Amino acid sequence: MNTAFTSQDIQAWRLRTLRGALKLEILGMKRRGRSAYSIIKEEFGFKGNKAKVLEQVDELIKQN
């Protein structure tokens, strides 16, 4: 079985992974290093608190 992943597949997977990490941060989980919230804000230019950024990420996933 051969599986080929395109760069779009990898970017979509990464965005969904960051979304999951952000949801856990909203619930109170902490992590070492940079937060998913700061990574998402920097890479996608979103503004607002964690809940607002999560809404923007959900909308971006729906568009793609």
All heavy atoms as TSV, in Angstrom:
chain	resi	resn	atom	element	x	y	z
A	1	MET	N	N	0.838	-1.176	0.000
A	1	MET	CA	C	0.000	0.000	0.000
A	1	MET	C	C	0.890	1.249	0.000
A	1	MET	O	O	1.697	1.434	0.893
A	1	MET	CB	C	-0.874	-0.033	1.245
A	1	MET	CG	C	-1.748	1.150	1.397
A	1	MET	SD	S	-2.833	0.877	2.806
A	1	MET	CE	C	-2.766	2.447	3.547
A	2	ASN	N	N	0.728	2.054	-0.979
A	2	ASN	CA	C	1.503	3.290	-1.087
A	2	ASN	C	C	0.613	4.473	-0.731
A	2	ASN	O	O	-0.507	4.589	-1.215
A	2	ASN	CB	C	2.038	3.478	-2.502
A	2	ASN	CG	C	3.092	2.455	-2.839
A	2	ASN	OD1	O	3.605	1.790	-1.966
A	2	ASN	ND2	N	3.415	2.340	-4.107
A	3	THR	N	N	1.122	5.339	0.106
A	3	THR	CA	C	0.403	6.540	0.487
A	3	THR	C	C	1.300	7.734	0.225
A	3	THR	O	O	2.429	7.774	0.706
A	3	THR	CB	C	0.026	6.503	1.979
A	3	THR	OG1	O	-0.705	5.311	2.241
A	3	THR	CG2	C	-0.826	7.682	2.346
A	4	ALA	N	N	0.777	8.667	-0.525
A	4	ALA	CA	C	1.540	9.875	-0.819
A	4	ALA	C	C	0.839	11.060	-0.168
A	4	ALA	O	O	-0.358	11.261	-0.342
A	4	ALA	CB	C	1.630	10.097	-2.320
A	5	PHE	N	N	1.599	11.792	0.607
A	5	PHE	CA	C	1.057	12.978	1.254
A	5	PHE	C	C	1.581	14.212	0.548
A	5	PHE	O	O	2.775	14.327	0.287
A	5	PHE	CB	C	1.466	13.033	2.729
A	5	PHE	CG	C	0.876	11.928	3.548
A	5	PHE	CD1	C	1.650	10.856	3.947
A	5	PHE	CD2	C	-0.451	11.964	3.896
A	5	PHE	CE1	C	1.115	9.841	4.711
A	5	PHE	CE2	C	-1.006	10.955	4.662
A	5	PHE	CZ	C	-0.226	9.887	5.061
A	6	THR	N	N	0.689	15.135	0.258
A	6	THR	CA	C	1.098	16.390	-0.356
A	6	THR	C	C	1.368	17.409	0.754
A	6	THR	O	O	1.037	17.187	1.919
A	6	THR	CB	C	0.001	16.933	-1.286
A	6	THR	OG1	O	-1.165	17.249	-0.505
A	6	THR	CG2	C	-0.364	15.910	-2.354
A	7	SER	N	N	1.951	18.510	0.378
A	7	SER	CA	C	2.213	19.553	1.379
A	7	SER	C	C	0.902	20.094	1.940
A	7	SER	O	O	0.842	20.485	3.109
A	7	SER	CB	C	3.053	20.668	0.783
A	7	SER	OG	O	2.358	21.302	-0.264
A	8	GLN	N	N	-0.160	20.106	1.139
A	8	GLN	CA	C	-1.461	20.563	1.633
A	8	GLN	C	C	-2.005	19.613	2.697
A	8	GLN	O	O	-2.603	20.051	3.675
A	8	GLN	CB	C	-2.461	20.689	0.496
A	8	GLN	CG	C	-2.224	21.891	-0.395
A	8	GLN	CD	C	-3.269	21.983	-1.481
A	8	GLN	OE1	O	-3.758	20.979	-1.962
A	8	GLN	NE2	N	-3.603	23.208	-1.861
A	9	ASP	N	N	-1.807	18.315	2.501
A	9	ASP	CA	C	-2.242	17.336	3.500
A	9	ASP	C	C	-1.523	17.569	4.827
A	9	ASP	O	O	-2.136	17.526	5.891
A	9	ASP	CB	C	-1.962	15.908	3.027
A	9	ASP	CG	C	-2.795	15.495	1.837
A	9	ASP	OD1	O	-3.869	16.086	1.620
A	9	ASP	OD2	O	-2.355	14.579	1.108
A	10	ILE	N	N	-0.240	17.810	4.746
A	10	ILE	CA	C	0.563	18.012	5.951
A	10	ILE	C	C	0.154	19.306	6.647
A	10	ILE	O	O	0.010	19.348	7.874
A	10	ILE	CB	C	2.061	18.011	5.606
A	10	ILE	CG1	C	2.461	16.608	5.115
A	10	ILE	CG2	C	2.910	18.434	6.800
A	10	ILE	CD1	C	3.822	16.533	4.493
A	11	GLN	N	N	-0.078	20.374	5.885
A	11	GLN	CA	C	-0.495	21.645	6.479
A	11	GLN	C	C	-1.865	21.520	7.142
A	11	GLN	O	O	-2.088	22.061	8.223
A	11	GLN	CB	C	-0.515	22.743	5.430
A	11	GLN	CG	C	0.853	23.157	4.960
A	11	GLN	CD	C	0.799	24.118	3.783
A	11	GLN	OE1	O	-0.267	24.395	3.233
A	11	GLN	NE2	N	1.956	24.625	3.390
A	12	ALA	N	N	-2.784	20.794	6.505
A	12	ALA	CA	C	-4.123	20.600	7.077
A	12	ALA	C	C	-4.027	19.792	8.367
A	12	ALA	O	O	-4.693	20.113	9.365
A	12	ALA	CB	C	-5.027	19.903	6.074
A	13	TRP	N	N	-3.190	18.753	8.377
A	13	TRP	CA	C	-3.010	17.937	9.575
A	13	TRP	C	C	-2.414	18.774	10.696
A	13	TRP	O	O	-2.860	18.689	11.843
A	13	TRP	CB	C	-2.091	16.759	9.253
A	13	TRP	CG	C	-1.753	15.938	10.450
A	13	TRP	CD1	C	-2.509	14.966	11.022
A	13	TRP	CD2	C	-0.582	16.059	11.253
A	13	TRP	NE1	N	-1.863	14.459	12.121
A	13	TRP	CE2	C	-0.677	15.106	12.297
A	13	TRP	CE3	C	0.559	16.873	11.182
A	13	TRP	CZ2	C	0.310	14.958	13.256
A	13	TRP	CZ3	C	1.536	16.719	12.147
A	13	TRP	CH2	C	1.413	15.776	13.161
A	14	ARG	N	N	-1.434	19.610	10.380
A	14	ARG	CA	C	-0.781	20.449	11.389
A	14	ARG	C	C	-1.764	21.455	11.982
A	14	ARG	O	O	-1.788	21.686	13.189
A	14	ARG	CB	C	0.411	21.178	10.777
A	14	ARG	CG	C	1.189	21.983	11.793
A	14	ARG	CD	C	2.535	22.428	11.246
A	14	ARG	NE	N	3.305	23.072	12.277
A	14	ARG	CZ	C	3.229	24.376	12.551
A	14	ARG	NH1	N	2.463	25.164	11.855
A	14	ARG	NH2	N	3.970	24.894	13.522
A	15	LEU	N	N	-2.609	22.042	11.128
A	15	LEU	CA	C	-3.597	23.000	11.611
A	15	LEU	C	C	-4.579	22.318	12.559
A	15	LEU	O	O	-4.918	22.856	13.611
A	15	LEU	CB	C	-4.344	23.637	10.440
A	15	LEU	CG	C	-5.420	24.648	10.792
A	15	LEU	CD1	C	-4.829	25.809	11.584
A	15	LEU	CD2	C	-6.105	25.155	9.538
A	16	ARG	N	N	-5.018	21.116	12.219
A	16	ARG	CA	C	-5.942	20.386	13.098
A	16	ARG	C	C	-5.267	19.984	14.411
A	16	ARG	O	O	-5.895	19.982	15.465
A	16	ARG	CB	C	-6.495	19.162	12.382
A	16	ARG	CG	C	-7.462	19.525	11.284
A	16	ARG	CD	C	-7.888	18.307	10.495
A	16	ARG	NE	N	-8.617	18.680	9.308
A	16	ARG	CZ	C	-9.937	18.752	9.238
A	16	ARG	NH1	N	-10.668	18.450	10.291
A	16	ARG	NH2	N	-10.530	19.107	8.120
A	17	THR	N	N	-3.992	19.667	14.354
A	17	THR	CA	C	-3.248	19.338	15.564
A	17	THR	C	C	-3.118	20.562	16.470
A	17	THR	O	O	-3.310	20.471	17.687
A	17	THR	CB	C	-1.854	18.796	15.204
A	17	THR	OG1	O	-2.006	17.655	14.363
A	17	THR	CG2	C	-1.066	18.420	16.438
A	18	LEU	N	N	-2.803	21.704	15.874
A	18	LEU	CA	C	-2.718	22.940	16.659
A	18	LEU	C	C	-4.075	23.293	17.255
A	18	LEU	O	O	-4.163	23.777	18.380
A	18	LEU	CB	C	-2.194	24.084	15.791
A	18	LEU	CG	C	-0.705	24.062	15.473
A	18	LEU	CD1	C	-0.370	25.095	14.405
A	18	LEU	CD2	C	0.118	24.307	16.727
A	19	ARG	N	N	-5.147	23.040	16.508
A	19	ARG	CA	C	-6.498	23.298	17.003
A	19	ARG	C	C	-6.776	22.442	18.235
A	19	ARG	O	O	-7.300	22.931	19.239
A	19	ARG	CB	C	-7.530	22.999	15.926
A	19	ARG	CG	C	-8.948	23.168	16.370
A	19	ARG	CD	C	-9.905	22.770	15.229
A	19	ARG	NE	N	-11.251	22.744	15.694
A	19	ARG	CZ	C	-11.869	21.654	16.167
A	19	ARG	NH1	N	-11.235	20.503	16.222
A	19	ARG	NH2	N	-13.111	21.717	16.570
A	20	GLY	N	N	-6.415	21.176	18.182
A	20	GLY	CA	C	-6.606	20.290	19.327
A	20	GLY	C	C	-5.807	20.743	20.532
A	20	GLY	O	O	-6.301	20.712	21.667
A	21	ALA	N	N	-4.577	21.160	20.299
A	21	ALA	CA	C	-3.730	21.646	21.393
A	21	ALA	C	C	-4.316	22.917	21.997
A	21	ALA	O	O	-4.297	23.102	23.216
A	21	ALA	CB	C	-2.317	21.894	20.892
A	22	LEU	N	N	-4.860	23.796	21.165
A	22	LEU	CA	C	-5.475	25.027	21.657
A	22	LEU	C	C	-6.705	24.711	22.498
A	22	LEU	O	O	-6.925	25.332	23.546
A	22	LEU	CB	C	-5.841	25.951	20.496
A	22	LEU	CG	C	-6.515	27.267	20.863
A	22	LEU	CD1	C	-5.638	28.087	21.799
A	22	LEU	CD2	C	-6.838	28.064	19.602
A	23	LYS	N	N	-7.493	23.740	22.087
A	23	LYS	CA	C	-8.663	23.353	22.876
A	23	LYS	C	C	-8.242	22.855	24.254
A	23	LYS	O	O	-8.882	23.168	25.259
A	23	LYS	CB	C	-9.465	22.281	22.136
A	23	LYS	CG	C	-10.230	22.826	20.942
A	23	LYS	CD	C	-10.926	21.740	20.176
A	23	LYS	CE	C	-12.193	21.336	20.868
A	23	LYS	NZ	N	-13.002	20.401	20.057
A	24	LEU	N	N	-7.155	22.084	24.306
A	24	LEU	CA	C	-6.656	21.603	25.598
A	24	LEU	C	C	-6.133	22.753	26.454
A	24	LEU	O	O	-6.314	22.756	27.677
A	24	LEU	CB	C	-5.572	20.553	25.395
A	24	LEU	CG	C	-6.050	19.220	24.835
A	24	LEU	CD1	C	-4.856	18.338	24.485
A	24	LEU	CD2	C	-6.967	18.520	25.826
A	25	GLU	N	N	-5.499	23.740	25.828
A	25	GLU	CA	C	-5.015	24.909	26.573
A	25	GLU	C	C	-6.185	25.686	27.171
A	25	GLU	O	O	-6.095	26.188	28.289
A	25	GLU	CB	C	-4.188	25.818	25.677
A	25	GLU	CG	C	-2.821	25.268	25.358
A	25	GLU	CD	C	-2.024	26.158	24.421
A	25	GLU	OE1	O	-2.430	27.304	24.168
A	25	GLU	OE2	O	-0.976	25.684	23.950
A	26	ILE	N	N	-7.282	25.782	26.425
A	26	ILE	CA	C	-8.461	26.481	26.929
A	26	ILE	C	C	-9.010	25.766	28.164
A	26	ILE	O	O	-9.473	26.404	29.104
A	26	ILE	CB	C	-9.532	26.601	25.821
A	26	ILE	CG1	C	-9.059	27.600	24.758
A	26	ILE	CG2	C	-10.879	27.026	26.389
A	26	ILE	CD1	C	-9.924	27.644	23.520
A	27	LEU	N	N	-8.916	24.438	28.172
A	27	LEU	CA	C	-9.394	23.653	29.317
A	27	LEU	C	C	-8.434	23.691	30.501
A	27	LEU	O	O	-8.763	23.205	31.573
A	27	LEU	CB	C	-9.625	22.201	28.889
A	27	LEU	CG	C	-10.754	21.986	27.893
A	27	LEU	CD1	C	-10.778	20.534	27.424
A	27	LEU	CD2	C	-12.090	22.378	28.504
A	28	GLY	N	N	-7.223	24.240	30.310
A	28	GLY	CA	C	-6.304	24.415	31.420
A	28	GLY	C	C	-5.011	23.630	31.327
A	28	GLY	O	O	-4.168	23.744	32.209
A	29	MET	N	N	-4.856	22.819	30.305
A	29	MET	CA	C	-3.628	22.040	30.183
A	29	MET	C	C	-2.476	22.957	29.783
A	29	MET	O	O	-2.644	23.849	28.965
A	29	MET	CB	C	-3.800	20.942	29.145
A	29	MET	CG	C	-2.614	20.033	29.005
A	29	MET	SD	S	-2.949	18.704	27.860
A	29	MET	CE	C	-3.101	17.373	29.009
A	30	LYS	N	N	-1.336	22.715	30.374
A	30	LYS	CA	C	-0.146	23.509	30.057
A	30	LYS	C	C	0.855	22.632	29.327
A	30	LYS	O	O	0.810	21.415	29.408
A	30	LYS	CB	C	0.468	24.062	31.326
A	30	LYS	CG	C	-0.457	25.010	32.046
A	30	LYS	CD	C	0.255	25.711	33.161
A	30	LYS	CE	C	-0.683	26.548	33.972
A	30	LYS	NZ	N	-1.019	27.795	33.403
A	31	ARG	N	N	1.782	23.262	28.628
A	31	ARG	CA	C	2.818	22.523	27.917
A	31	ARG	C	C	4.132	23.259	28.043
A	31	ARG	O	O	4.157	24.448	28.346
A	31	ARG	CB	C	2.435	22.319	26.458
A	31	ARG	CG	C	2.222	23.620	25.700
A	31	ARG	CD	C	1.849	23.408	24.270
A	31	ARG	NE	N	3.069	23.284	23.490
A	31	ARG	CZ	C	3.097	23.026	22.207
A	31	ARG	NH1	N	1.991	22.868	21.554
A	31	ARG	NH2	N	4.225	22.929	21.565
A	32	ARG	N	N	5.191	22.553	27.779
A	32	ARG	CA	C	6.509	23.185	27.771
A	32	ARG	C	C	6.688	23.905	26.451
A	32	ARG	O	O	6.137	23.528	25.437
A	32	ARG	CB	C	7.597	22.137	27.916
A	32	ARG	CG	C	7.643	21.516	29.268
A	32	ARG	CD	C	8.784	20.550	29.320
A	32	ARG	NE	N	8.933	20.042	30.670
A	32	ARG	CZ	C	9.878	19.231	31.044
A	32	ARG	NH1	N	10.768	18.815	30.172
A	32	ARG	NH2	N	9.946	18.815	32.286
A	33	GLY	N	N	7.510	24.915	26.465
A	33	GLY	CA	C	7.770	25.636	25.228
A	33	GLY	C	C	6.633	26.588	24.891
A	33	GLY	O	O	5.845	26.986	25.739
A	34	ARG	N	N	6.556	26.927	23.626
A	34	ARG	CA	C	5.544	27.881	23.171
A	34	ARG	C	C	4.161	27.248	23.173
A	34	ARG	O	O	3.985	26.081	22.857
A	34	ARG	CB	C	5.880	28.348	21.756
A	34	ARG	CG	C	7.131	29.190	21.721
A	34	ARG	CD	C	7.465	29.678	20.355
A	34	ARG	NE	N	6.365	30.444	19.800
A	34	ARG	CZ	C	6.182	30.632	18.507
A	34	ARG	NH1	N	7.013	30.112	17.646
A	34	ARG	NH2	N	5.183	31.339	18.059
A	35	SER	N	N	3.179	28.062	23.466
A	35	SER	CA	C	1.811	27.574	23.474
A	35	SER	C	C	1.283	27.493	22.040
A	35	SER	O	O	1.760	28.187	21.140
A	35	SER	CB	C	0.922	28.509	24.294
A	35	SER	OG	O	0.813	29.766	23.658
A	36	ALA	N	N	0.296	26.634	21.854
A	36	ALA	CA	C	-0.350	26.528	20.544
A	36	ALA	C	C	-0.998	27.861	20.196
A	36	ALA	O	O	-1.007	28.278	19.035
A	36	ALA	CB	C	-1.381	25.413	20.557
A	37	TYR	N	N	-1.511	28.543	21.203
A	37	TYR	CA	C	-2.131	29.855	21.015
A	37	TYR	C	C	-1.156	30.842	20.384
A	37	TYR	O	O	-1.487	31.507	19.399
A	37	TYR	CB	C	-2.613	30.345	22.378
A	37	TYR	CG	C	-3.155	31.745	22.433
A	37	TYR	CD1	C	-4.306	32.099	21.739
A	37	TYR	CD2	C	-2.529	32.715	23.204
A	37	TYR	CE1	C	-4.809	33.386	21.816
A	37	TYR	CE2	C	-3.027	33.994	23.295
A	37	TYR	CZ	C	-4.171	34.326	22.597
A	37	TYR	OH	O	-4.669	35.600	22.673
A	38	SER	N	N	0.061	30.908	20.893
A	38	SER	CA	C	1.036	31.856	20.352
A	38	SER	C	C	1.504	31.435	18.954
A	38	SER	O	O	1.722	32.287	18.089
A	38	SER	CB	C	2.234	32.001	21.288
A	38	SER	OG	O	2.995	30.823	21.326
A	39	ILE	N	N	1.637	30.137	18.727
A	39	ILE	CA	C	2.049	29.658	17.403
A	39	ILE	C	C	0.988	30.006	16.354
A	39	ILE	O	O	1.305	30.518	15.277
A	39	ILE	CB	C	2.304	28.138	17.434
A	39	ILE	CG1	C	3.510	27.817	18.317
A	39	ILE	CG2	C	2.502	27.593	16.025
A	39	ILE	CD1	C	3.679	26.338	18.618
A	40	ILE	N	N	-0.279	29.752	16.686
A	40	ILE	CA	C	-1.370	30.036	15.748
A	40	ILE	C	C	-1.453	31.528	15.461
A	40	ILE	O	O	-1.595	31.944	14.306
A	40	ILE	CB	C	-2.707	29.514	16.311
A	40	ILE	CG1	C	-2.702	27.987	16.340
A	40	ILE	CG2	C	-3.877	30.026	15.496
A	40	ILE	CD1	C	-3.859	27.378	17.110
A	41	LYS	N	N	-1.373	32.352	16.517
A	41	LYS	CA	C	-1.460	33.798	16.307
A	41	LYS	C	C	-0.338	34.304	15.415
A	41	LYS	O	O	-0.564	35.152	14.549
A	41	LYS	CB	C	-1.441	34.528	17.654
A	41	LYS	CG	C	-2.755	34.433	18.396
A	41	LYS	CD	C	-2.738	35.204	19.685
A	41	LYS	CE	C	-2.667	36.678	19.413
A	41	LYS	NZ	N	-2.820	37.518	20.591
A	42	GLU	N	N	0.863	33.787	15.609
A	42	GLU	CA	C	2.002	34.243	14.823
A	42	GLU	C	C	1.901	33.792	13.367
A	42	GLU	O	O	2.103	34.585	12.450
A	42	GLU	CB	C	3.297	33.719	15.429
A	42	GLU	CG	C	4.532	34.150	14.653
A	42	GLU	CD	C	5.796	33.565	15.236
A	42	GLU	OE1	O	5.954	33.584	16.470
A	42	GLU	OE2	O	6.631	33.098	14.443
A	43	GLU	N	N	1.572	32.528	13.153
A	43	GLU	CA	C	1.579	31.984	11.800
A	43	GLU	C	C	0.406	32.452	10.953
A	43	GLU	O	O	0.544	32.628	9.739
A	43	GLU	CB	C	1.592	30.455	11.842
A	43	GLU	CG	C	2.915	29.908	12.306
A	43	GLU	CD	C	3.001	28.405	12.185
A	43	GLU	OE1	O	2.159	27.797	11.494
A	43	GLU	OE2	O	3.921	27.843	12.796
A	44	PHE	N	N	-0.763	32.627	11.572
A	44	PHE	CA	C	-1.951	32.962	10.802
A	44	PHE	C	C	-2.414	34.402	10.997
A	44	PHE	O	O	-3.335	34.849	10.313
A	44	PHE	CB	C	-3.084	31.993	11.142
A	44	PHE	CG	C	-2.747	30.561	10.817
A	44	PHE	CD1	C	-2.320	29.697	11.809
A	44	PHE	CD2	C	-2.824	30.097	9.518
A	44	PHE	CE1	C	-1.992	28.387	11.507
A	44	PHE	CE2	C	-2.502	28.795	9.214
A	44	PHE	CZ	C	-2.088	27.935	10.203
A	45	GLY	N	N	-1.812	35.113	11.926
A	45	GLY	CA	C	-2.135	36.521	12.127
A	45	GLY	C	C	-3.487	36.760	12.784
A	45	GLY	O	O	-4.061	37.834	12.636
A	46	PHE	N	N	-3.982	35.777	13.522
A	46	PHE	CA	C	-5.271	35.935	14.192
A	46	PHE	C	C	-5.114	36.835	15.404
A	46	PHE	O	O	-4.055	36.921	16.002
A	46	PHE	CB	C	-5.830	34.582	14.630
A	46	PHE	CG	C	-6.176	33.668	13.477
A	46	PHE	CD1	C	-6.116	32.303	13.636
A	46	PHE	CD2	C	-6.570	34.159	12.252
A	46	PHE	CE1	C	-6.440	31.443	12.604
A	46	PHE	CE2	C	-6.894	33.312	11.204
A	46	PHE	CZ	C	-6.829	31.953	11.383
A	47	LYS	N	N	-6.215	37.496	15.768
A	47	LYS	CA	C	-6.230	38.395	16.921
A	47	LYS	C	C	-7.309	37.936	17.886
A	47	LYS	O	O	-8.283	37.317	17.501
A	47	LYS	CB	C	-6.550	39.831	16.471
A	47	LYS	CG	C	-5.636	40.385	15.412
A	47	LYS	CD	C	-4.502	41.091	16.033
A	47	LYS	CE	C	-3.682	41.729	14.900
A	47	LYS	NZ	N	-2.362	42.019	15.295
A	48	GLY	N	N	-7.130	38.263	19.154
A	48	GLY	CA	C	-8.150	37.992	20.152
A	48	GLY	C	C	-7.684	37.015	21.203
A	48	GLY	O	O	-6.541	36.567	21.209
A	49	ASN	N	N	-8.628	36.666	22.093
A	49	ASN	CA	C	-8.299	35.726	23.157
A	49	ASN	C	C	-8.352	34.297	22.607
A	49	ASN	O	O	-8.615	34.076	21.435
A	49	ASN	CB	C	-9.241	35.919	24.356
A	49	ASN	CG	C	-10.688	35.687	23.997
A	49	ASN	OD1	O	-11.011	35.094	22.979
A	49	ASN	ND2	N	-11.573	36.175	24.846
A	50	LYS	N	N	-8.117	33.328	23.478
A	50	LYS	CA	C	-8.024	31.940	23.021
A	50	LYS	C	C	-9.316	31.455	22.380
A	50	LYS	O	O	-9.287	30.757	21.363
A	50	LYS	CB	C	-7.630	31.020	24.179
A	50	LYS	CG	C	-6.201	31.210	24.622
A	50	LYS	CD	C	-5.836	30.274	25.756
A	50	LYS	CE	C	-4.407	30.512	26.210
A	50	LYS	NZ	N	-4.018	29.612	27.300
A	51	ALA	N	N	-10.452	31.823	22.948
A	51	ALA	CA	C	-11.739	31.387	22.398
A	51	ALA	C	C	-11.972	31.986	21.013
A	51	ALA	O	O	-12.440	31.294	20.097
A	51	ALA	CB	C	-12.872	31.766	23.343
A	52	LYS	N	N	-11.652	33.247	20.839
A	52	LYS	CA	C	-11.836	33.909	19.541
A	52	LYS	C	C	-10.897	33.311	18.492
A	52	LYS	O	O	-11.275	33.116	17.337
A	52	LYS	CB	C	-11.581	35.409	19.656
A	52	LYS	CG	C	-12.484	36.120	20.601
A	52	LYS	CD	C	-13.674	36.657	19.902
A	52	LYS	CE	C	-14.472	37.476	20.914
A	52	LYS	NZ	N	-15.792	37.742	20.485
A	53	VAL	N	N	-9.669	33.018	18.898
A	53	VAL	CA	C	-8.707	32.425	17.976
A	53	VAL	C	C	-9.176	31.029	17.571
A	53	VAL	O	O	-9.069	30.642	16.407
A	53	VAL	CB	C	-7.290	32.404	18.594
A	53	VAL	CG1	C	-6.336	31.569	17.770
A	53	VAL	CG2	C	-6.758	33.828	18.723
A	54	LEU	N	N	-9.735	30.272	18.516
A	54	LEU	CA	C	-10.267	28.944	18.197
A	54	LEU	C	C	-11.390	29.045	17.168
A	54	LEU	O	O	-11.449	28.250	16.229
A	54	LEU	CB	C	-10.759	28.245	19.465
A	54	LEU	CG	C	-11.339	26.852	19.273
A	54	LEU	CD1	C	-10.305	25.905	18.675
A	54	LEU	CD2	C	-11.884	26.307	20.579
A	55	GLU	N	N	-12.266	30.026	17.311
A	55	GLU	CA	C	-13.337	30.235	16.332
A	55	GLU	C	C	-12.754	30.531	14.955
A	55	GLU	O	O	-13.245	30.028	13.932
A	55	GLU	CB	C	-14.237	31.393	16.762
A	55	GLU	CG	C	-15.087	31.109	17.965
A	55	GLU	CD	C	-15.859	32.323	18.437
A	55	GLU	OE1	O	-15.851	33.357	17.727
A	55	GLU	OE2	O	-16.470	32.249	19.513
A	56	GLN	N	N	-11.707	31.343	14.899
A	56	GLN	CA	C	-11.083	31.683	13.626
A	56	GLN	C	C	-10.422	30.464	12.994
A	56	GLN	O	O	-10.481	30.282	11.781
A	56	GLN	CB	C	-10.067	32.803	13.829
A	56	GLN	CG	C	-10.700	34.114	14.255
A	56	GLN	CD	C	-9.672	35.153	14.650
A	56	GLN	OE1	O	-8.511	35.111	14.243
A	56	GLN	NE2	N	-10.089	36.105	15.476
A	57	VAL	N	N	-9.805	29.608	13.818
A	57	VAL	CA	C	-9.193	28.385	13.312
A	57	VAL	C	C	-10.270	27.448	12.765
A	57	VAL	O	O	-10.100	26.866	11.682
A	57	VAL	CB	C	-8.371	27.685	14.408
A	57	VAL	CG1	C	-7.930	26.295	13.971
A	57	VAL	CG2	C	-7.156	28.518	14.774
A	58	ASP	N	N	-11.387	27.319	13.487
A	58	ASP	CA	C	-12.491	26.483	13.004
A	58	ASP	C	C	-12.990	26.971	11.655
A	58	ASP	O	O	-13.274	26.172	10.755
A	58	ASP	CB	C	-13.623	26.458	14.010
A	58	ASP	CG	C	-13.306	25.627	15.242
A	58	ASP	OD1	O	-12.434	24.749	15.157
A	58	ASP	OD2	O	-13.954	25.855	16.290
A	59	GLU	N	N	-13.105	28.270	11.512
A	59	GLU	CA	C	-13.576	28.850	10.242
A	59	GLU	C	C	-12.560	28.564	9.119
A	59	GLU	O	O	-12.970	28.249	7.990
A	59	GLU	CB	C	-13.786	30.361	10.406
A	59	GLU	CG	C	-14.422	31.004	9.204
A	59	GLU	CD	C	-15.812	30.471	8.905
A	59	GLU	OE1	O	-16.553	30.143	9.834
A	59	GLU	OE2	O	-16.143	30.383	7.697
A	60	LEU	N	N	-11.297	28.673	9.417
A	60	LEU	CA	C	-10.256	28.387	8.417
A	60	LEU	C	C	-10.313	26.926	7.981
A	60	LEU	O	O	-10.191	26.619	6.794
A	60	LEU	CB	C	-8.874	28.716	8.976
A	60	LEU	CG	C	-7.685	28.503	8.050
A	60	LEU	CD1	C	-7.800	29.392	6.812
A	60	LEU	CD2	C	-6.379	28.779	8.776
A	61	ILE	N	N	-10.542	26.020	8.925
A	61	ILE	CA	C	-10.646	24.599	8.589
A	61	ILE	C	C	-11.870	24.355	7.713
A	61	ILE	O	O	-11.805	23.579	6.749
A	61	ILE	CB	C	-10.680	23.745	9.876
A	61	ILE	CG1	C	-9.308	23.765	10.543
A	61	ILE	CG2	C	-11.104	22.312	9.575
A	61	ILE	CD1	C	-9.264	23.112	11.911
A	62	LYS	N	N	-12.991	25.014	8.026
A	62	LYS	CA	C	-14.203	24.858	7.204
A	62	LYS	C	C	-13.977	25.346	5.783
A	62	LYS	O	O	-14.488	24.755	4.831
A	62	LYS	CB	C	-15.360	25.618	7.830
A	62	LYS	CG	C	-15.947	24.954	9.041
A	62	LYS	CD	C	-17.093	25.777	9.580
A	62	LYS	CE	C	-17.575	25.236	10.900
A	62	LYS	NZ	N	-18.652	26.087	11.462
A	63	GLN	N	N	-13.239	26.434	5.624
A	63	GLN	CA	C	-12.989	26.995	4.293
A	63	GLN	C	C	-12.144	26.062	3.439
A	63	GLN	O	O	-12.323	26.000	2.244
A	63	GLN	CB	C	-12.302	28.348	4.409
A	63	GLN	CG	C	-13.184	29.432	4.931
A	63	GLN	CD	C	-12.413	30.732	5.117
A	63	GLN	OE1	O	-11.209	30.808	4.890
A	63	GLN	NE2	N	-13.112	31.767	5.568
A	64	ASN	N	N	-11.241	25.347	4.080
A	64	ASN	CA	C	-10.365	24.453	3.339
A	64	ASN	C	C	-11.020	23.115	3.250
A	64	ASN	O	O	-10.823	22.274	2.541
A	64	ASN	CB	C	-8.989	24.338	4.004
A	64	ASN	CG	C	-8.252	25.662	3.922
A	64	ASN	OD1	O	-8.490	26.467	3.045
A	64	ASN	ND2	N	-7.355	25.889	4.843
